């Protein structure tokens, strides 16, 4: 046979371009999954290749009289993501605007999650990349291969699961939860139970409150959380003690990966328990000198929102058989109780006060009761860089969504404090997402 043969082929195409790029991932030239869910669920998505069997001699001439043998390909099964396209789109629009406005030199991460079943509604990092052109690099002229590879690996990296950061004062939710659960405090509203004099001395080291120049004075636990007062939480950490505190870190899932169904998840970085002295315990109690992943942090907040019960985050909720159309749903993975329902409700109530009256007031949404906590921490030691964050849930009475905002080194005119930079981002997103979720429920 001579001439030109035209054979059909298939190539993965992503109609939404860069939407959820760090979650979906991409395929190679042979349609094999190389990153993200494409790689994690390769065995389900791949299917069976088709083929054309033809015998030819060295001259390319057909041998035999049976002609070609064809086997049609069998499409792979489909997976149903927990990602909501509408919510993901809202988040990606806001994250880009935020990074541009606040000049976030190292990007940002935002996650929204259903605290009742672990469904991740949105997971976005900035900058993102086009799934249809994952190897494209801007201004690549003059770069060597090693430089190009480094840039590509960084652009593909899902910071939401693969990177760690200091959570700062957002972590005071863990300290408050542990103290309430252990009955170390009488309750959230015992006026004057704590006193801030501008700092506290720990093992000969004076650790300042952020408002050392105008101390908070007498406070209840609720007021201390609203004011994000470091000395109060250092004192709580001392009363809880290293051993018991580490038990709660274990319960909240900070010593293990969440097990979210995507490759590349990192784990936290904590000192070993036996190496934690008074100063180390003090800094841990207000969220510094250790690192966690964004997915661990939002899972912790979801635990509080889920009445104190741990739920594993997930990105895929079902598969659909390509031949029969049968849908097989995965059951949510509900873990153990971490704190009592009473403690969870108390912490949620205090989180609401943080947003309604405290440092998180820029996250308020008219018509909805939002709870949260702001955080600001150094990005490493003596780097001059900061990580600004906000964690929250809404509505407080029956939480439907948990949200985490992490901005890496905002250097714009709005500064780098969580209340002034990260909280408004949460408010902007929730103002669109909460009415949308109400519409879905109708």
DRENMI-162559 format. One record per residue (C-alpha): residue number from 1; residue in three letters; x, y, z. Coordinates in Angstrom, 2 decimals, padded with zeros to 5 digits. Layout:
N
[atom NUM; 'ala'; [X; Y; Z]]
...
//
This chain:
442
[atom 1; 'unk'; [000.00; 000.00; 000.00]]
[atom 2; 'unk'; [001.31; 003.45; -000.87]]
[atom 3; 'unk'; [000.23; 006.99; -000.17]]
[atom 4; 'unk'; [-000.73; 008.70; 003.09]]
[atom 5; 'unk'; [-002.63; 007.09; 005.93]]
[atom 6; 'unk'; [-004.65; 009.25; 008.31]]
[atom 7; 'unk'; [-005.34; 007.68; 011.69]]
[atom 8; 'unk'; [-007.44; 009.16; 014.47]]
[atom 9; 'unk'; [-005.75; 010.13; 017.71]]
[atom 10; 'unk'; [-006.86; 011.74; 020.96]]
[atom 11; 'unk'; [-005.36; 014.48; 023.06]]
[atom 12; 'unk'; [-006.44; 015.80; 026.44]]
[atom 13; 'unk'; [-007.98; 019.26; 026.20]]
[atom 14; 'unk'; [-008.93; 021.49; 029.14]]
[atom 15; 'unk'; [-011.83; 023.79; 028.19]]
[atom 16; 'unk'; [-011.39; 026.04; 031.24]]
[atom 17; 'unk'; [-007.70; 026.75; 030.68]]
[atom 18; 'unk'; [-006.05; 027.54; 034.00]]
[atom 19; 'unk'; [-009.11; 026.94; 036.23]]
[atom 20; 'unk'; [-008.10; 024.73; 039.17]]
[atom 21; 'unk'; [-004.83; 024.00; 037.38]]
[atom 22; 'unk'; [-002.93; 022.95; 040.52]]
[atom 23; 'unk'; [-005.71; 020.52; 041.41]]
[atom 24; 'unk'; [-006.43; 019.00; 037.99]]
[atom 25; 'unk'; [-002.86; 018.69; 036.74]]
[atom 26; 'unk'; [-002.02; 017.80; 033.17]]
[atom 27; 'unk'; [-001.09; 014.95; 030.81]]
[atom 28; 'unk'; [002.00; 014.18; 028.75]]
[atom 29; 'unk'; [002.26; 013.63; 025.03]]
[atom 30; 'unk'; [000.90; 010.09; 025.40]]
[atom 31; 'unk'; [-002.02; 011.30; 027.53]]
[atom 32; 'unk'; [-000.50; 009.87; 030.68]]
[atom 33; 'unk'; [-001.25; 011.85; 033.84]]
[atom 34; 'unk'; [001.82; 013.74; 035.01]]
[atom 35; 'unk'; [000.54; 015.98; 037.79]]
[atom 36; 'unk'; [-002.41; 016.68; 040.06]]
[atom 37; 'unk'; [-005.51; 014.50; 039.91]]
[atom 38; 'unk'; [-004.52; 013.45; 036.39]]
[atom 39; 'unk'; [-001.58; 011.58; 037.95]]
[atom 40; 'unk'; [-003.32; 010.47; 041.15]]
[atom 41; 'unk'; [-006.26; 008.89; 039.29]]
[atom 42; 'unk'; [-004.33; 007.79; 036.19]]
[atom 43; 'unk'; [-005.39; 004.16; 036.56]]
[atom 44; 'unk'; [-009.08; 005.12; 036.55]]
[atom 45; 'unk'; [-008.92; 007.81; 033.87]]
[atom 46; 'unk'; [-006.60; 006.09; 031.42]]
[atom 47; 'unk'; [-008.80; 003.36; 029.96]]
[atom 48; 'unk'; [-007.42; 000.85; 027.43]]
[atom 49; 'unk'; [-005.54; 001.94; 024.32]]
[atom 50; 'unk'; [-006.80; 000.93; 020.92]]
[atom 51; 'unk'; [-004.48; -000.36; 018.19]]
[atom 52; 'unk'; [-004.10; -001.14; 014.49]]
[atom 53; 'unk'; [-002.28; -004.40; 013.71]]
[atom 54; 'unk'; [-000.79; -004.56; 010.22]]
[atom 55; 'unk'; [001.98; -006.88; 008.94]]
[atom 56; 'unk'; [004.53; -005.23; 006.58]]
[atom 57; 'unk'; [007.89; -006.19; 005.14]]
[atom 58; 'unk'; [011.08; -004.13; 005.19]]
[atom 59; 'unk'; [009.87; -002.12; 002.18]]
[atom 60; 'unk'; [006.70; -001.13; 003.98]]
[atom 61; 'unk'; [004.57; -003.41; 001.84]]
[atom 62; 'unk'; [001.65; -005.26; 003.36]]
[atom 63; 'unk'; [002.24; -008.95; 004.02]]
[atom 64; 'unk'; [-000.63; -011.38; 003.96]]
[atom 65; 'unk'; [-004.19; -010.92; 002.81]]
[atom 66; 'unk'; [-006.07; -010.45; 006.06]]
[atom 67; 'unk'; [-005.63; -006.66; 006.05]]
[atom 68; 'unk'; [-005.61; -004.60; 009.20]]
[atom 69; 'unk'; [-006.83; -005.66; 012.60]]
[atom 70; 'unk'; [-008.41; -002.87; 014.61]]
[atom 71; 'unk'; [-009.22; -002.70; 018.29]]
[atom 72; 'unk'; [-011.13; 000.34; 019.42]]
[atom 73; 'unk'; [-009.97; 002.13; 022.51]]
[atom 74; 'unk'; [-011.99; 001.79; 025.72]]
[atom 75; 'unk'; [-012.44; 005.19; 027.35]]
[atom 76; 'unk'; [-011.38; 005.55; 030.95]]
[atom 77; 'unk'; [-013.89; 006.19; 033.68]]
[atom 78; 'unk'; [-014.71; 009.73; 034.78]]
[atom 79; 'unk'; [-014.13; 011.21; 038.22]]
[atom 80; 'unk'; [-016.46; 013.71; 039.86]]
[atom 81; 'unk'; [-014.60; 016.43; 041.72]]
[atom 82; 'unk'; [-015.71; 018.12; 044.90]]
[atom 83; 'unk'; [-014.51; 021.38; 043.32]]
[atom 84; 'unk'; [-017.42; 023.68; 042.50]]
[atom 85; 'unk'; [-016.70; 025.48; 039.22]]
[atom 86; 'unk'; [-018.57; 028.62; 040.29]]
[atom 87; 'unk'; [-016.82; 028.88; 043.67]]
[atom 88; 'unk'; [-013.42; 028.05; 042.16]]
[atom 89; 'unk'; [-013.94; 030.80; 039.60]]
[atom 90; 'unk'; [-014.83; 033.34; 042.29]]
[atom 91; 'unk'; [-011.76; 032.40; 044.32]]
[atom 92; 'unk'; [-009.38; 032.56; 041.37]]
[atom 93; 'unk'; [-010.63; 035.98; 040.34]]
[atom 94; 'unk'; [-010.22; 037.30; 043.89]]
[atom 95; 'unk'; [-006.81; 035.71; 044.48]]
[atom 96; 'unk'; [-005.36; 037.35; 041.39]]
[atom 97; 'unk'; [-006.81; 040.75; 042.30]]
[atom 98; 'unk'; [-005.52; 040.38; 045.85]]
[atom 99; 'unk'; [-001.97; 039.49; 044.85]]
[atom 100; 'unk'; [-001.81; 042.39; 042.42]]
[atom 101; 'unk'; [-003.30; 044.92; 044.84]]
[atom 102; 'unk'; [-001.18; 043.84; 047.82]]
[atom 103; 'unk'; [001.97; 043.02; 045.82]]
[atom 104; 'unk'; [002.26; 039.49; 047.23]]
[atom 105; 'unk'; [005.77; 038.71; 046.02]]
[atom 106; 'unk'; [005.51; 034.99; 046.76]]
[atom 107; 'unk'; [001.90; 034.42; 045.73]]
[atom 108; 'unk'; [-001.09; 033.21; 047.73]]
[atom 109; 'unk'; [-003.23; 030.21; 048.61]]
[atom 110; 'unk'; [-006.98; 030.08; 049.24]]
[atom 111; 'unk'; [-009.04; 027.01; 050.19]]
[atom 112; 'unk'; [-012.78; 026.65; 050.77]]
[atom 113; 'unk'; [-014.09; 023.43; 052.30]]
[atom 114; 'unk'; [-017.36; 021.91; 053.44]]
[atom 115; 'unk'; [-016.69; 021.11; 057.12]]
[atom 116; 'unk'; [-019.43; 018.51; 057.27]]
[atom 117; 'unk'; [-018.06; 016.08; 054.70]]
[atom 118; 'unk'; [-014.56; 017.29; 053.80]]
[atom 119; 'unk'; [-015.45; 018.32; 050.25]]
[atom 120; 'unk'; [-012.99; 020.93; 048.99]]
[atom 121; 'unk'; [-015.06; 023.44; 047.05]]
[atom 122; 'unk'; [-012.13; 025.53; 045.91]]
[atom 123; 'unk'; [-008.35; 025.25; 046.07]]
[atom 124; 'unk'; [-006.40; 028.00; 044.36]]
[atom 125; 'unk'; [-002.82; 029.20; 044.24]]
[atom 126; 'unk'; [-001.46; 032.29; 042.58]]
[atom 127; 'unk'; [000.14; 032.36; 040.12]]
[atom 128; 'unk'; [-001.51; 029.53; 038.18]]
[atom 129; 'unk'; [-000.74; 028.10; 034.72]]
[atom 130; 'unk'; [-002.61; 027.09; 031.55]]
[atom 131; 'unk'; [-003.31; 023.35; 031.57]]
[atom 132; 'unk'; [-003.30; 023.28; 027.77]]
[atom 133; 'unk'; [000.20; 024.78; 027.67]]
[atom 134; 'unk'; [001.89; 023.67; 030.92]]
[atom 135; 'unk'; [005.42; 023.99; 029.51]]
[atom 136; 'unk'; [005.09; 027.60; 028.38]]
[atom 137; 'unk'; [007.41; 030.06; 030.14]]
[atom 138; 'unk'; [007.26; 033.81; 029.73]]
[atom 139; 'unk'; [010.53; 035.50; 028.78]]
[atom 140; 'unk'; [012.32; 032.15; 028.47]]
[atom 141; 'unk'; [014.81; 033.42; 025.93]]
[atom 142; 'unk'; [018.36; 032.98; 027.17]]
[atom 143; 'unk'; [017.45; 030.54; 029.95]]
[atom 144; 'unk'; [019.24; 027.21; 030.19]]
[atom 145; 'unk'; [017.36; 023.96; 030.72]]
[atom 146; 'unk'; [018.00; 023.86; 034.45]]
[atom 147; 'unk'; [016.54; 027.35; 034.90]]
[atom 148; 'unk'; [013.49; 026.47; 032.81]]
[atom 149; 'unk'; [012.92; 023.28; 034.78]]
[atom 150; 'unk'; [013.09; 025.15; 038.08]]
[atom 151; 'unk'; [010.52; 027.70; 036.92]]
[atom 152; 'unk'; [008.16; 025.02; 035.64]]
[atom 153; 'unk'; [008.35; 022.96; 038.83]]
[atom 154; 'unk'; [007.56; 026.07; 040.86]]
[atom 155; 'unk'; [004.59; 026.99; 038.65]]
[atom 156; 'unk'; [003.14; 023.47; 038.91]]
[atom 157; 'unk'; [003.60; 023.23; 042.69]]
[atom 158; 'unk'; [000.36; 023.06; 044.66]]
[atom 159; 'unk'; [001.27; 025.26; 047.63]]
[atom 160; 'unk'; [-002.01; 024.41; 049.34]]
[atom 161; 'unk'; [-000.76; 020.90; 050.11]]
[atom 162; 'unk'; [002.98; 020.92; 049.39]]
[atom 163; 'unk'; [004.22; 024.04; 051.20]]
[atom 164; 'unk'; [004.38; 024.87; 054.90]]
[atom 165; 'unk'; [004.10; 028.21; 056.68]]
[atom 166; 'unk'; [003.89; 029.72; 060.16]]
[atom 167; 'unk'; [000.16; 030.14; 060.93]]
[atom 168; 'unk'; [000.64; 032.93; 063.46]]
[atom 169; 'unk'; [-002.31; 033.95; 065.61]]
[atom 170; 'unk'; [-004.78; 031.78; 063.68]]
[atom 171; 'unk'; [-003.29; 028.96; 065.74]]
[atom 172; 'unk'; [-004.67; 030.50; 068.93]]
[atom 173; 'unk'; [-007.85; 028.63; 068.06]]
[atom 174; 'unk'; [-006.02; 025.39; 068.92]]
[atom 175; 'unk'; [-004.78; 026.79; 072.23]]
[atom 176; 'unk'; [-008.22; 028.14; 073.13]]
[atom 177; 'unk'; [-009.91; 024.85; 072.22]]
[atom 178; 'unk'; [-007.43; 022.82; 074.27]]
[atom 179; 'unk'; [-007.73; 025.11; 077.31]]
[atom 180; 'unk'; [-011.53; 025.01; 077.25]]
[atom 181; 'unk'; [-011.59; 021.23; 076.77]]
[atom 182; 'unk'; [-009.24; 020.78; 079.75]]
[atom 183; 'unk'; [-011.32; 023.17; 081.92]]
[atom 184; 'unk'; [-008.28; 025.39; 082.41]]
[atom 185; 'unk'; [-010.49; 028.43; 081.93]]
[atom 186; 'unk'; [-013.87; 028.91; 083.54]]
[atom 187; 'unk'; [-015.48; 029.93; 080.27]]
[atom 188; 'unk'; [-015.23; 032.51; 077.51]]
[atom 189; 'unk'; [-016.72; 035.48; 079.36]]
[atom 190; 'unk'; [-015.19; 035.65; 082.83]]
[atom 191; 'unk'; [-014.29; 039.33; 082.85]]
[atom 192; 'unk'; [-010.78; 040.10; 084.05]]
[atom 193; 'unk'; [-009.71; 036.45; 084.24]]
[atom 194; 'unk'; [-006.56; 037.38; 082.31]]
[atom 195; 'unk'; [-004.34; 040.42; 082.40]]
[atom 196; 'unk'; [-002.06; 041.85; 079.71]]
[atom 197; 'unk'; [000.69; 044.17; 080.91]]
[atom 198; 'unk'; [002.29; 044.43; 077.48]]
[atom 199; 'unk'; [004.38; 041.28; 077.70]]
[atom 200; 'unk'; [005.24; 038.19; 079.70]]
[atom 201; 'unk'; [008.56; 036.77; 080.91]]
[atom 202; 'unk'; [009.23; 033.14; 080.08]]
[atom 203; 'unk'; [012.44; 031.48; 081.30]]
[atom 204; 'unk'; [014.21; 034.83; 081.40]]
[atom 205; 'unk'; [012.94; 035.89; 077.96]]
[atom 206; 'unk'; [010.40; 038.69; 077.73]]
[atom 207; 'unk'; [007.87; 038.08; 074.96]]
[atom 208; 'unk'; [005.90; 041.16; 073.97]]
[atom 209; 'unk'; [002.27; 041.50; 073.13]]
[atom 210; 'unk'; [001.79; 043.03; 069.67]]
[atom 211; 'unk'; [000.19; 045.98; 071.50]]
[atom 212; 'unk'; [002.91; 046.28; 074.13]]
[atom 213; 'unk'; [002.80; 050.09; 073.86]]
[atom 214; 'unk'; [-000.84; 050.13; 075.07]]
[atom 215; 'unk'; [-001.49; 046.90; 077.01]]
[atom 216; 'unk'; [-004.91; 045.27; 076.86]]
[atom 217; 'unk'; [-005.22; 045.05; 080.66]]
[atom 218; 'unk'; [-007.93; 042.79; 082.12]]
[atom 219; 'unk'; [-009.63; 040.49; 079.63]]
[atom 220; 'unk'; [-011.88; 037.47; 079.32]]
[atom 221; 'unk'; [-010.87; 034.63; 077.00]]
[atom 222; 'unk'; [-013.26; 035.96; 074.36]]
[atom 223; 'unk'; [-011.70; 039.42; 074.58]]
[atom 224; 'unk'; [-008.19; 037.95; 074.44]]
[atom 225; 'unk'; [-009.04; 036.14; 071.20]]
[atom 226; 'unk'; [-010.71; 039.26; 069.78]]
[atom 227; 'unk'; [-007.61; 041.28; 070.67]]
[atom 228; 'unk'; [-005.22; 038.48; 069.61]]
[atom 229; 'unk'; [-003.31; 039.01; 072.86]]
[atom 230; 'unk'; [-000.14; 036.89; 072.94]]
[atom 231; 'unk'; [000.52; 036.90; 076.73]]
[atom 232; 'unk'; [-002.88; 035.37; 077.47]]
[atom 233; 'unk'; [-002.29; 032.45; 075.12]]
[atom 234; 'unk'; [001.25; 031.97; 076.37]]
[atom 235; 'unk'; [-000.20; 031.65; 079.87]]
[atom 236; 'unk'; [-002.76; 029.12; 078.64]]
[atom 237; 'unk'; [-000.01; 027.11; 076.98]]
[atom 238; 'unk'; [001.93; 027.01; 080.24]]
[atom 239; 'unk'; [-001.12; 025.70; 082.10]]
[atom 240; 'unk'; [-001.89; 023.09; 079.46]]
[atom 241; 'unk'; [001.71; 021.84; 079.48]]
[atom 242; 'unk'; [003.82; 020.36; 076.70]]
[atom 243; 'unk'; [002.58; 016.77; 076.95]]
[atom 244; 'unk'; [-001.13; 017.62; 076.93]]
[atom 245; 'unk'; [-000.69; 020.31; 074.28]]
[atom 246; 'unk'; [001.03; 017.82; 071.99]]
[atom 247; 'unk'; [-001.85; 015.40; 072.53]]
[atom 248; 'unk'; [-004.20; 018.01; 071.08]]
[atom 249; 'unk'; [-001.85; 018.71; 068.20]]
[atom 250; 'unk'; [-002.02; 015.00; 067.44]]
[atom 251; 'unk'; [-005.82; 014.94; 067.70]]
[atom 252; 'unk'; [-006.21; 017.93; 065.40]]
[atom 253; 'unk'; [-004.05; 016.12; 062.83]]
[atom 254; 'unk'; [-000.94; 018.30; 062.86]]
[atom 255; 'unk'; [001.53; 015.42; 063.17]]
[atom 256; 'unk'; [000.29; 013.58; 060.10]]
[atom 257; 'unk'; [-000.68; 014.29; 056.54]]
[atom 258; 'unk'; [-004.41; 014.72; 056.02]]
[atom 259; 'unk'; [-004.43; 012.00; 053.37]]
[atom 260; 'unk'; [-006.17; 014.22; 050.83]]
[atom 261; 'unk'; [-006.46; 012.33; 047.54]]
[atom 262; 'unk'; [-003.70; 014.01; 045.53]]
[atom 263; 'unk'; [000.04; 013.45; 045.33]]
[atom 264; 'unk'; [002.61; 015.78; 046.85]]
[atom 265; 'unk'; [001.20; 016.41; 050.33]]
[atom 266; 'unk'; [003.78; 017.59; 052.86]]
[atom 267; 'unk'; [003.68; 017.30; 056.64]]
[atom 268; 'unk'; [004.11; 019.87; 059.37]]
[atom 269; 'unk'; [007.42; 020.85; 060.99]]
[atom 270; 'unk'; [007.36; 020.82; 064.79]]
[atom 271; 'unk'; [010.04; 020.33; 067.40]]
[atom 272; 'unk'; [010.00; 016.89; 068.95]]
[atom 273; 'unk'; [008.08; 016.93; 072.19]]
[atom 274; 'unk'; [011.14; 016.20; 074.34]]
[atom 275; 'unk'; [012.93; 019.24; 072.91]]
[atom 276; 'unk'; [010.15; 021.71; 073.73]]
[atom 277; 'unk'; [011.14; 023.99; 076.59]]
[atom 278; 'unk'; [009.21; 026.88; 078.19]]
[atom 279; 'unk'; [010.09; 029.39; 075.47]]
[atom 280; 'unk'; [009.28; 026.96; 072.66]]
[atom 281; 'unk'; [005.91; 026.13; 074.25]]
[atom 282; 'unk'; [005.21; 029.84; 074.56]]
[atom 283; 'unk'; [005.82; 030.54; 070.88]]
[atom 284; 'unk'; [003.84; 027.48; 069.77]]
[atom 285; 'unk'; [000.86; 028.63; 071.85]]
[atom 286; 'unk'; [000.49; 031.79; 069.74]]
[atom 287; 'unk'; [001.40; 030.19; 066.41]]
[atom 288; 'unk'; [005.09; 030.81; 065.73]]
[atom 289; 'unk'; [008.36; 028.90; 065.29]]
[atom 290; 'unk'; [006.75; 025.87; 063.63]]
[atom 291; 'unk'; [005.12; 025.27; 060.25]]
[atom 292; 'unk'; [001.99; 023.57; 058.99]]
[atom 293; 'unk'; [000.42; 023.12; 055.56]]
[atom 294; 'unk'; [-002.62; 025.14; 054.45]]
[atom 295; 'unk'; [-004.65; 021.94; 054.08]]
[atom 296; 'unk'; [-003.85; 020.99; 057.70]]
[atom 297; 'unk'; [-004.99; 024.41; 058.91]]
[atom 298; 'unk'; [-008.34; 024.41; 057.15]]
[atom 299; 'unk'; [-008.93; 020.84; 058.32]]
[atom 300; 'unk'; [-008.39; 022.02; 061.91]]
[atom 301; 'unk'; [-010.91; 024.83; 061.46]]
[atom 302; 'unk'; [-013.34; 022.42; 059.82]]
[atom 303; 'unk'; [-013.02; 020.16; 062.86]]
[atom 304; 'unk'; [-014.21; 023.00; 065.09]]
[atom 305; 'unk'; [-016.99; 023.83; 062.63]]
[atom 306; 'unk'; [-018.01; 020.15; 062.49]]
[atom 307; 'unk'; [-018.93; 020.19; 066.18]]
[atom 308; 'unk'; [-015.47; 018.97; 067.18]]
[atom 309; 'unk'; [-015.28; 015.91; 064.90]]
[atom 310; 'unk'; [-012.36; 015.49; 062.48]]
[atom 311; 'unk'; [-013.23; 015.07; 058.80]]
[atom 312; 'unk'; [-010.70; 014.20; 056.09]]
[atom 313; 'unk'; [-010.49; 016.64; 053.17]]
[atom 314; 'unk'; [-011.04; 015.26; 049.68]]
[atom 315; 'unk'; [-011.08; 016.38; 046.05]]
[atom 316; 'unk'; [-012.94; 013.48; 044.40]]
[atom 317; 'unk'; [-016.39; 012.34; 045.49]]
[atom 318; 'unk'; [-017.39; 009.77; 042.84]]
[atom 319; 'unk'; [-016.47; 007.85; 039.71]]
[atom 320; 'unk'; [-018.64; 007.26; 036.62]]
[atom 321; 'unk'; [-018.21; 004.07; 034.60]]
[atom 322; 'unk'; [-017.55; 004.95; 030.95]]
[atom 323; 'unk'; [-019.38; 001.87; 029.67]]
[atom 324; 'unk'; [-022.45; 001.68; 031.89]]
[atom 325; 'unk'; [-022.77; 005.24; 033.15]]
[atom 326; 'unk'; [-023.00; 003.93; 036.71]]
[atom 327; 'unk'; [-021.96; 006.44; 039.34]]
[atom 328; 'unk'; [-020.18; 005.18; 042.44]]
[atom 329; 'unk'; [-020.05; 007.69; 045.30]]
[atom 330; 'unk'; [-017.30; 007.64; 047.92]]
[atom 331; 'unk'; [-018.31; 007.93; 051.54]]
[atom 332; 'unk'; [-016.79; 010.87; 053.43]]
[atom 333; 'unk'; [-014.08; 009.82; 055.87]]
[atom 334; 'unk'; [-015.16; 011.02; 059.29]]
[atom 335; 'unk'; [-012.53; 010.76; 061.99]]
[atom 336; 'unk'; [-012.61; 010.83; 065.78]]
[atom 337; 'unk'; [-013.97; 013.47; 068.08]]
[atom 338; 'unk'; [-011.23; 015.97; 068.93]]
[atom 339; 'unk'; [-013.11; 018.33; 071.25]]
[atom 340; 'unk'; [-016.58; 018.24; 072.73]]
[atom 341; 'unk'; [-019.54; 019.77; 070.96]]
[atom 342; 'unk'; [-019.81; 022.29; 073.81]]
[atom 343; 'unk'; [-016.19; 023.38; 073.37]]
[atom 344; 'unk'; [-016.62; 023.63; 069.60]]
[atom 345; 'unk'; [-019.71; 025.83; 070.01]]
[atom 346; 'unk'; [-017.88; 028.07; 072.48]]
[atom 347; 'unk'; [-014.91; 028.52; 070.14]]
[atom 348; 'unk'; [-017.25; 029.26; 067.22]]
[atom 349; 'unk'; [-018.98; 031.87; 069.34]]
[atom 350; 'unk'; [-015.63; 033.51; 070.13]]
[atom 351; 'unk'; [-014.65; 033.39; 066.46]]
[atom 352; 'unk'; [-017.86; 035.24; 065.67]]
[atom 353; 'unk'; [-016.84; 037.95; 068.16]]
[atom 354; 'unk'; [-013.45; 038.25; 066.44]]
[atom 355; 'unk'; [-015.23; 039.13; 063.19]]
[atom 356; 'unk'; [-018.10; 041.16; 064.61]]
[atom 357; 'unk'; [-015.98; 043.26; 067.00]]
[atom 358; 'unk'; [-012.31; 042.25; 066.91]]
[atom 359; 'unk'; [-009.34; 042.05; 064.55]]
[atom 360; 'unk'; [-011.33; 040.19; 061.88]]
[atom 361; 'unk'; [-014.09; 042.76; 061.37]]
[atom 362; 'unk'; [-013.07; 043.27; 057.73]]
[atom 363; 'unk'; [-014.42; 039.77; 057.02]]
[atom 364; 'unk'; [-017.99; 040.70; 057.97]]
[atom 365; 'unk'; [-020.73; 039.88; 055.47]]
[atom 366; 'unk'; [-024.10; 041.60; 055.74]]
[atom 367; 'unk'; [-026.90; 039.14; 056.46]]
[atom 368; 'unk'; [-024.56; 036.37; 057.62]]
[atom 369; 'unk'; [-022.78; 035.58; 060.88]]
[atom 370; 'unk'; [-019.14; 034.93; 060.04]]
[atom 371; 'unk'; [-016.50; 033.71; 062.49]]
[atom 372; 'unk'; [-012.76; 033.75; 062.06]]
[atom 373; 'unk'; [-009.28; 034.51; 063.26]]
[atom 374; 'unk'; [-006.54; 036.64; 061.74]]
[atom 375; 'unk'; [-002.84; 035.82; 061.70]]
[atom 376; 'unk'; [000.48; 037.47; 060.87]]
[atom 377; 'unk'; [003.84; 035.73; 061.09]]
[atom 378; 'unk'; [007.39; 036.00; 059.85]]
[atom 379; 'unk'; [008.28; 033.96; 056.80]]
[atom 380; 'unk'; [011.46; 032.48; 058.24]]
[atom 381; 'unk'; [013.86; 034.11; 060.68]]
[atom 382; 'unk'; [015.19; 037.57; 059.87]]
[atom 383; 'unk'; [013.99; 037.42; 056.26]]
[atom 384; 'unk'; [012.00; 040.63; 056.40]]
[atom 385; 'unk'; [009.11; 038.73; 054.82]]
[atom 386; 'unk'; [005.68; 038.06; 056.32]]
[atom 387; 'unk'; [002.83; 035.60; 055.90]]
[atom 388; 'unk'; [-000.62; 037.09; 056.38]]
[atom 389; 'unk'; [-003.64; 034.83; 056.92]]
[atom 390; 'unk'; [-007.25; 034.42; 057.93]]
[atom 391; 'unk'; [-009.27; 031.33; 058.83]]
[atom 392; 'unk'; [-013.02; 031.39; 059.15]]
[atom 393; 'unk'; [-016.35; 029.61; 059.03]]
[atom 394; 'unk'; [-019.87; 030.67; 058.09]]
[atom 395; 'unk'; [-022.66; 030.78; 059.04]]
[atom 396; 'unk'; [-021.76; 030.37; 062.72]]
[atom 397; 'unk'; [-024.96; 028.59; 063.80]]
[atom 398; 'unk'; [-024.73; 025.86; 061.13]]
[atom 399; 'unk'; [-021.38; 026.21; 059.33]]
[atom 400; 'unk'; [-021.55; 025.40; 055.62]]
[atom 401; 'unk'; [-018.10; 026.58; 054.62]]
[atom 402; 'unk'; [-014.63; 026.89; 056.10]]
[atom 403; 'unk'; [-012.23; 029.31; 054.46]]
[atom 404; 'unk'; [-008.47; 029.85; 054.61]]
[atom 405; 'unk'; [-006.59; 032.80; 053.12]]
[atom 406; 'unk'; [-002.77; 032.74; 053.06]]
[atom 407; 'unk'; [-000.90; 035.66; 051.47]]
[atom 408; 'unk'; [002.84; 035.25; 051.08]]
[atom 409; 'unk'; [004.79; 038.46; 051.71]]
[atom 410; 'unk'; [002.29; 041.20; 050.90]]
[atom 411; 'unk'; [004.33; 044.37; 050.35]]
[atom 412; 'unk'; [001.65; 046.76; 049.10]]
[atom 413; 'unk'; [000.21; 049.93; 050.64]]
[atom 414; 'unk'; [-002.24; 048.00; 052.86]]
[atom 415; 'unk'; [000.58; 046.54; 054.95]]
[atom 416; 'unk'; [000.93; 042.94; 056.08]]
[atom 417; 'unk'; [-001.42; 042.54; 059.07]]
[atom 418; 'unk'; [-004.01; 039.78; 058.85]]
[atom 419; 'unk'; [-006.91; 041.99; 059.88]]
[atom 420; 'unk'; [-006.11; 044.63; 057.28]]
[atom 421; 'unk'; [-005.10; 042.44; 054.35]]
[atom 422; 'unk'; [-006.36; 038.83; 054.63]]
[atom 423; 'unk'; [-009.71; 039.39; 056.39]]
[atom 424; 'unk'; [-011.09; 041.64; 053.61]]
[atom 425; 'unk'; [-010.28; 038.91; 051.09]]
[atom 426; 'unk'; [-012.38; 036.42; 053.04]]
[atom 427; 'unk'; [-015.22; 038.92; 053.21]]
[atom 428; 'unk'; [-015.09; 039.55; 049.48]]
[atom 429; 'unk'; [-015.25; 035.82; 048.69]]
[atom 430; 'unk'; [-017.94; 034.96; 051.25]]
[atom 431; 'unk'; [-020.18; 037.79; 050.02]]
[atom 432; 'unk'; [-020.52; 035.86; 046.75]]
[atom 433; 'unk'; [-020.21; 032.27; 047.96]]
[atom 434; 'unk'; [-022.72; 032.29; 050.83]]
[atom 435; 'unk'; [-025.72; 033.45; 048.73]]
[atom 436; 'unk'; [-024.68; 030.98; 046.05]]
[atom 437; 'unk'; [-024.68; 028.10; 048.57]]
[atom 438; 'unk'; [-028.08; 029.21; 049.84]]
[atom 439; 'unk'; [-029.34; 028.98; 046.27]]
[atom 440; 'unk'; [-028.04; 025.44; 045.90]]
[atom 441; 'unk'; [-029.86; 024.39; 049.06]]
[atom 442; 'unk'; [-033.23; 025.65; 047.84]]
//
